[in-house]
């Protein structure tokens, strides 16, 4: 028996006795994890017991006991006005997950260099982090030079509202993160092709269906982009991005799309190997 399983059973045993439950065949740890998954599906950061109970499909007493046990273990925290939020123990698990989703940097660089050589473009790997993205690696184009201050690019590229890579990640994050991003303002200095919130939201289903996104001057004026998701199962790890000057984009994007999607698939495999 694992230490966390033992701890959960001990904490649940210490909670006050409640009326008999109809789901006795479900183990103590199953109940906590069911409540935890329900919590993750709810929008926002803090929730009342009634909301969690409704989403979990369990009865109120089961949820209450699970929340008490979870609070003692740091899985949940009770905040003001009878609300609960996720605790520090889950932040630690999140850090471990992020590490598991970060592919080997040398292998990433090789994939990006290959994509750049095939397309003559600037290539990047963006890591998903909550409602932001961060560039972990990039390979400059040997043919085209971007005349843009890199500090400004760092500012622009954090947002999931800009660029094909931002929209690819946004299409795969949980709904509550998506809602939060759609309420954010467009970063100052973004390209003229940046989509408004309604158009941005409308584009996401097509991105999930096709497996890639095309950006037209969304992040940088006179530069277009193609991006594909890097996934570990259903979990979005990041995005592979190809940037080219708008004037260099061919009428038929099929070869560029295929190359970008292939690079993203290779990066996904690298994530799975960690």
N, C-alpha and C positions, 0 to 999 in steps of 0.2 A: 504494500500500500504506500502511495506517495505521501510526502509530508503535507502537501496542500490538501489532499483528500482527508488525511487524518485530522488536520486542523479544522477543516470544514465540519466534519462529523462531531468533533469535540465542541465547537462553538454552537452548533445547532442543538446539541444535547443540553447545553447550559441555558438555553433560552427557556422562558416560561412555557408551561404546558398549554396547548391550545386544543380546541375541539378536534376530534378525529377527522382526518382528511380522506377524500375519496381517491386520492392518487398515492396511496401508501406504497405501491410497487415502485414508485420513482425514488431513487436514492437521494440522500441529503445533498450530495454534491451536484446531482442532476438538477435539483431545484434551484440552487444558487446560480448555476450556469444558464438555466432557462431564463431566470430573472435578469441576469447580466445581458444575455442576447436581446431580450425585450427592451432593456434600457438603451442598448445601442441602436435600436430601430427608431427610437423616439427623437424628434427634433428638439434642439436646445440642449442646455448643459445641466439643468436641474429639474427634477420631476417629483410630483406628489405620489404618495402610495397608490392612490386610486388610478392614476395614469399607468403606472407600472403594472398594477394588477390586471387592468384591462388588456394591455398589450401582451402580457405573458400568457394569458389564458389559464393561469392558476388561481386558486382561491386566495382571499385576502390574508388569511392566517399563514398560509404557506409563504406568501410574499413577505409578510412582516417578519417572520422568523428568518427567512433568507437574508433580508436586509440587515437585521440585527447581527447575524453571523458575519455577513460581508463587511459591515462597519468595523467589527473587531479585528478583522484581517486586513483592513485597509483597502478592500476592493471598492467599498462605497464610503461616502462621507455624508453625514447629516448636516444640512445647512438650515438657515432660518426658515420659519414658517412651514415646518413639516415637510421640507423638500430634501431630496437626496441627489448627490452627484457622484461621478466616478472618482475613486480615490487614488492615492499616490502609488499603491501597489500595481495598479493597472498602467500607470505611467512608466513604471520600470519594465513591465511586460512589453509596452509599446516600443521602448528603446531597443529591446531585444528583437522585436519584430522588424524594426527599421534596419537593424544590423543584418538580419537575415535577408532582407530585401535589397541590400546594397551589393551589387556584383563586384567581382574583383576588378580594381581600377585598371590594371594592365590589360586585361581582356576587354574591358569597355573601350579603352583607347584604340585597341586593334579593330574593333567593330566600327568605331566612328571613322577611323582612317580609311577603312575599306569603303565605307559609304561615301566619304568625301572624294575618293579617287574615282569611284564609279559615276559620280554626278557633277564633279567640279564645285560642289557646294560647301558651305560652312555647316558642320554637323555638331550636334550637342546631345548630351544625355541629361535630362531633367528628372530629379527625384521628387516624388510627391511627398508633401509634409503638411497634413491637415488641409487648411484652406490656402496653402501656398505651394510653390515649387521652387527648387533651387538647382542651379546648374552645377553638376558635379564634374563634368568634363566637356571639353569642346575641342574641335579640330578646325583650324582656319582654312578657308579655301585658298588654294594655290593660284587661282585665277581671278577671283573677285575679292575686293577689299571693302569692308564695311566702314564707312566714315561716320562713326558714332562713338561717343565717349563710353568706355566700358563701364564706368561707375554708373552712368545713366542707364545702361543696359541692364545692370544688376537690379536697379530699382524697378525697371519696367518688367523684367522677367520674373519677378516674385509672384505677380498676380496671376490667378487662373483665368482672368477675364481677357487676357491679351495673348495673341499668337496661337498657332495651331496646337502647340504642345500644351498650352494652358487649357484649351478647350478639350483636348483628348483626355487629360487628367480629370477635368471637371465632369466629363461625361461618365466617369467610372467611380467617383467618390460617393459616399452615402448621401441620401437626400438632404439631411439636415445641413451638411457642409455645402452642398450645392445651393441651398436656399440662402445661406449666409453670404456666399460669394456673389450671388446675383443681386444682393442688396448693397454690395460695395461699390464705391465710385470707380470709374475708369481712371487708371493712373495718369497723372499729368505727363504729357510728352508722348503718349501712345500714338501709333500711326493712324492715318485717316480711315483705315478699313476696320477699326475696332467696332464690334457689334454692340448695339444697345441690349439691355437685359432681355427684352422679349425675343429678339432675333437670336441672341446667344442661347437662351433656353430652348428655342425651337430647333436649334442645330444639333443638340446633344443626342437625340434618338438616332439620327442619321449617322452620327459618328460611331455610336455603339454598333449599329447594324453593319456599316461598311468596314469598320476596323481602322479608320484613319481620318484625319482632318486636313483641310487645305485652308491656309490663311492668306488673305490678300492685303498686304500692307497693314496688318493688325498691330504689330509691335513697332515696326520701323518703316518709315516712308520709303517707297521704291524697292522694298524687299518683301518677297513672298515666302511662305513656309509650308512644309508638309510634315505631319507628325503621326506617329502610331504608338499605341499604348504598350508599355512593358508591364506584363501581368504575372502574378504568382497565383494561379488558379483564378479566382474572382477578385483578388486583391490588387489594386492598382499600385505599382511600385514607382512608376515614372513614365517617361515618354522619350522616344528617339525623335530627334528633330533635324530636318534638312532645311537650310535657308539658301535662297538664291535671289539675285536681283530680279525684279519684276520683268525687266526687258529680256532676261535670259531664260525665263520660263517658257517651255515649248507649248504649242497648242495641244499636243497629246501628252498628258502627264503620266500616262500608264507606266513607262519605265521608271520614272522617279518615285512614283507611289510604290511600285513593286520593290524597289531597292530599299525604301524607308521601312516598309512593313517587314521585309526580311531582316533588316537590322534590328528592329524591335523584337522580332521573334528570337533572334540570337541572344539579345540581352535578357529576354524572359527566361531562356534556358540557363543563362548564367546565374540568374536569381535563384532558380530552382536547384542549382548545384551547390549553393552556399550551405 
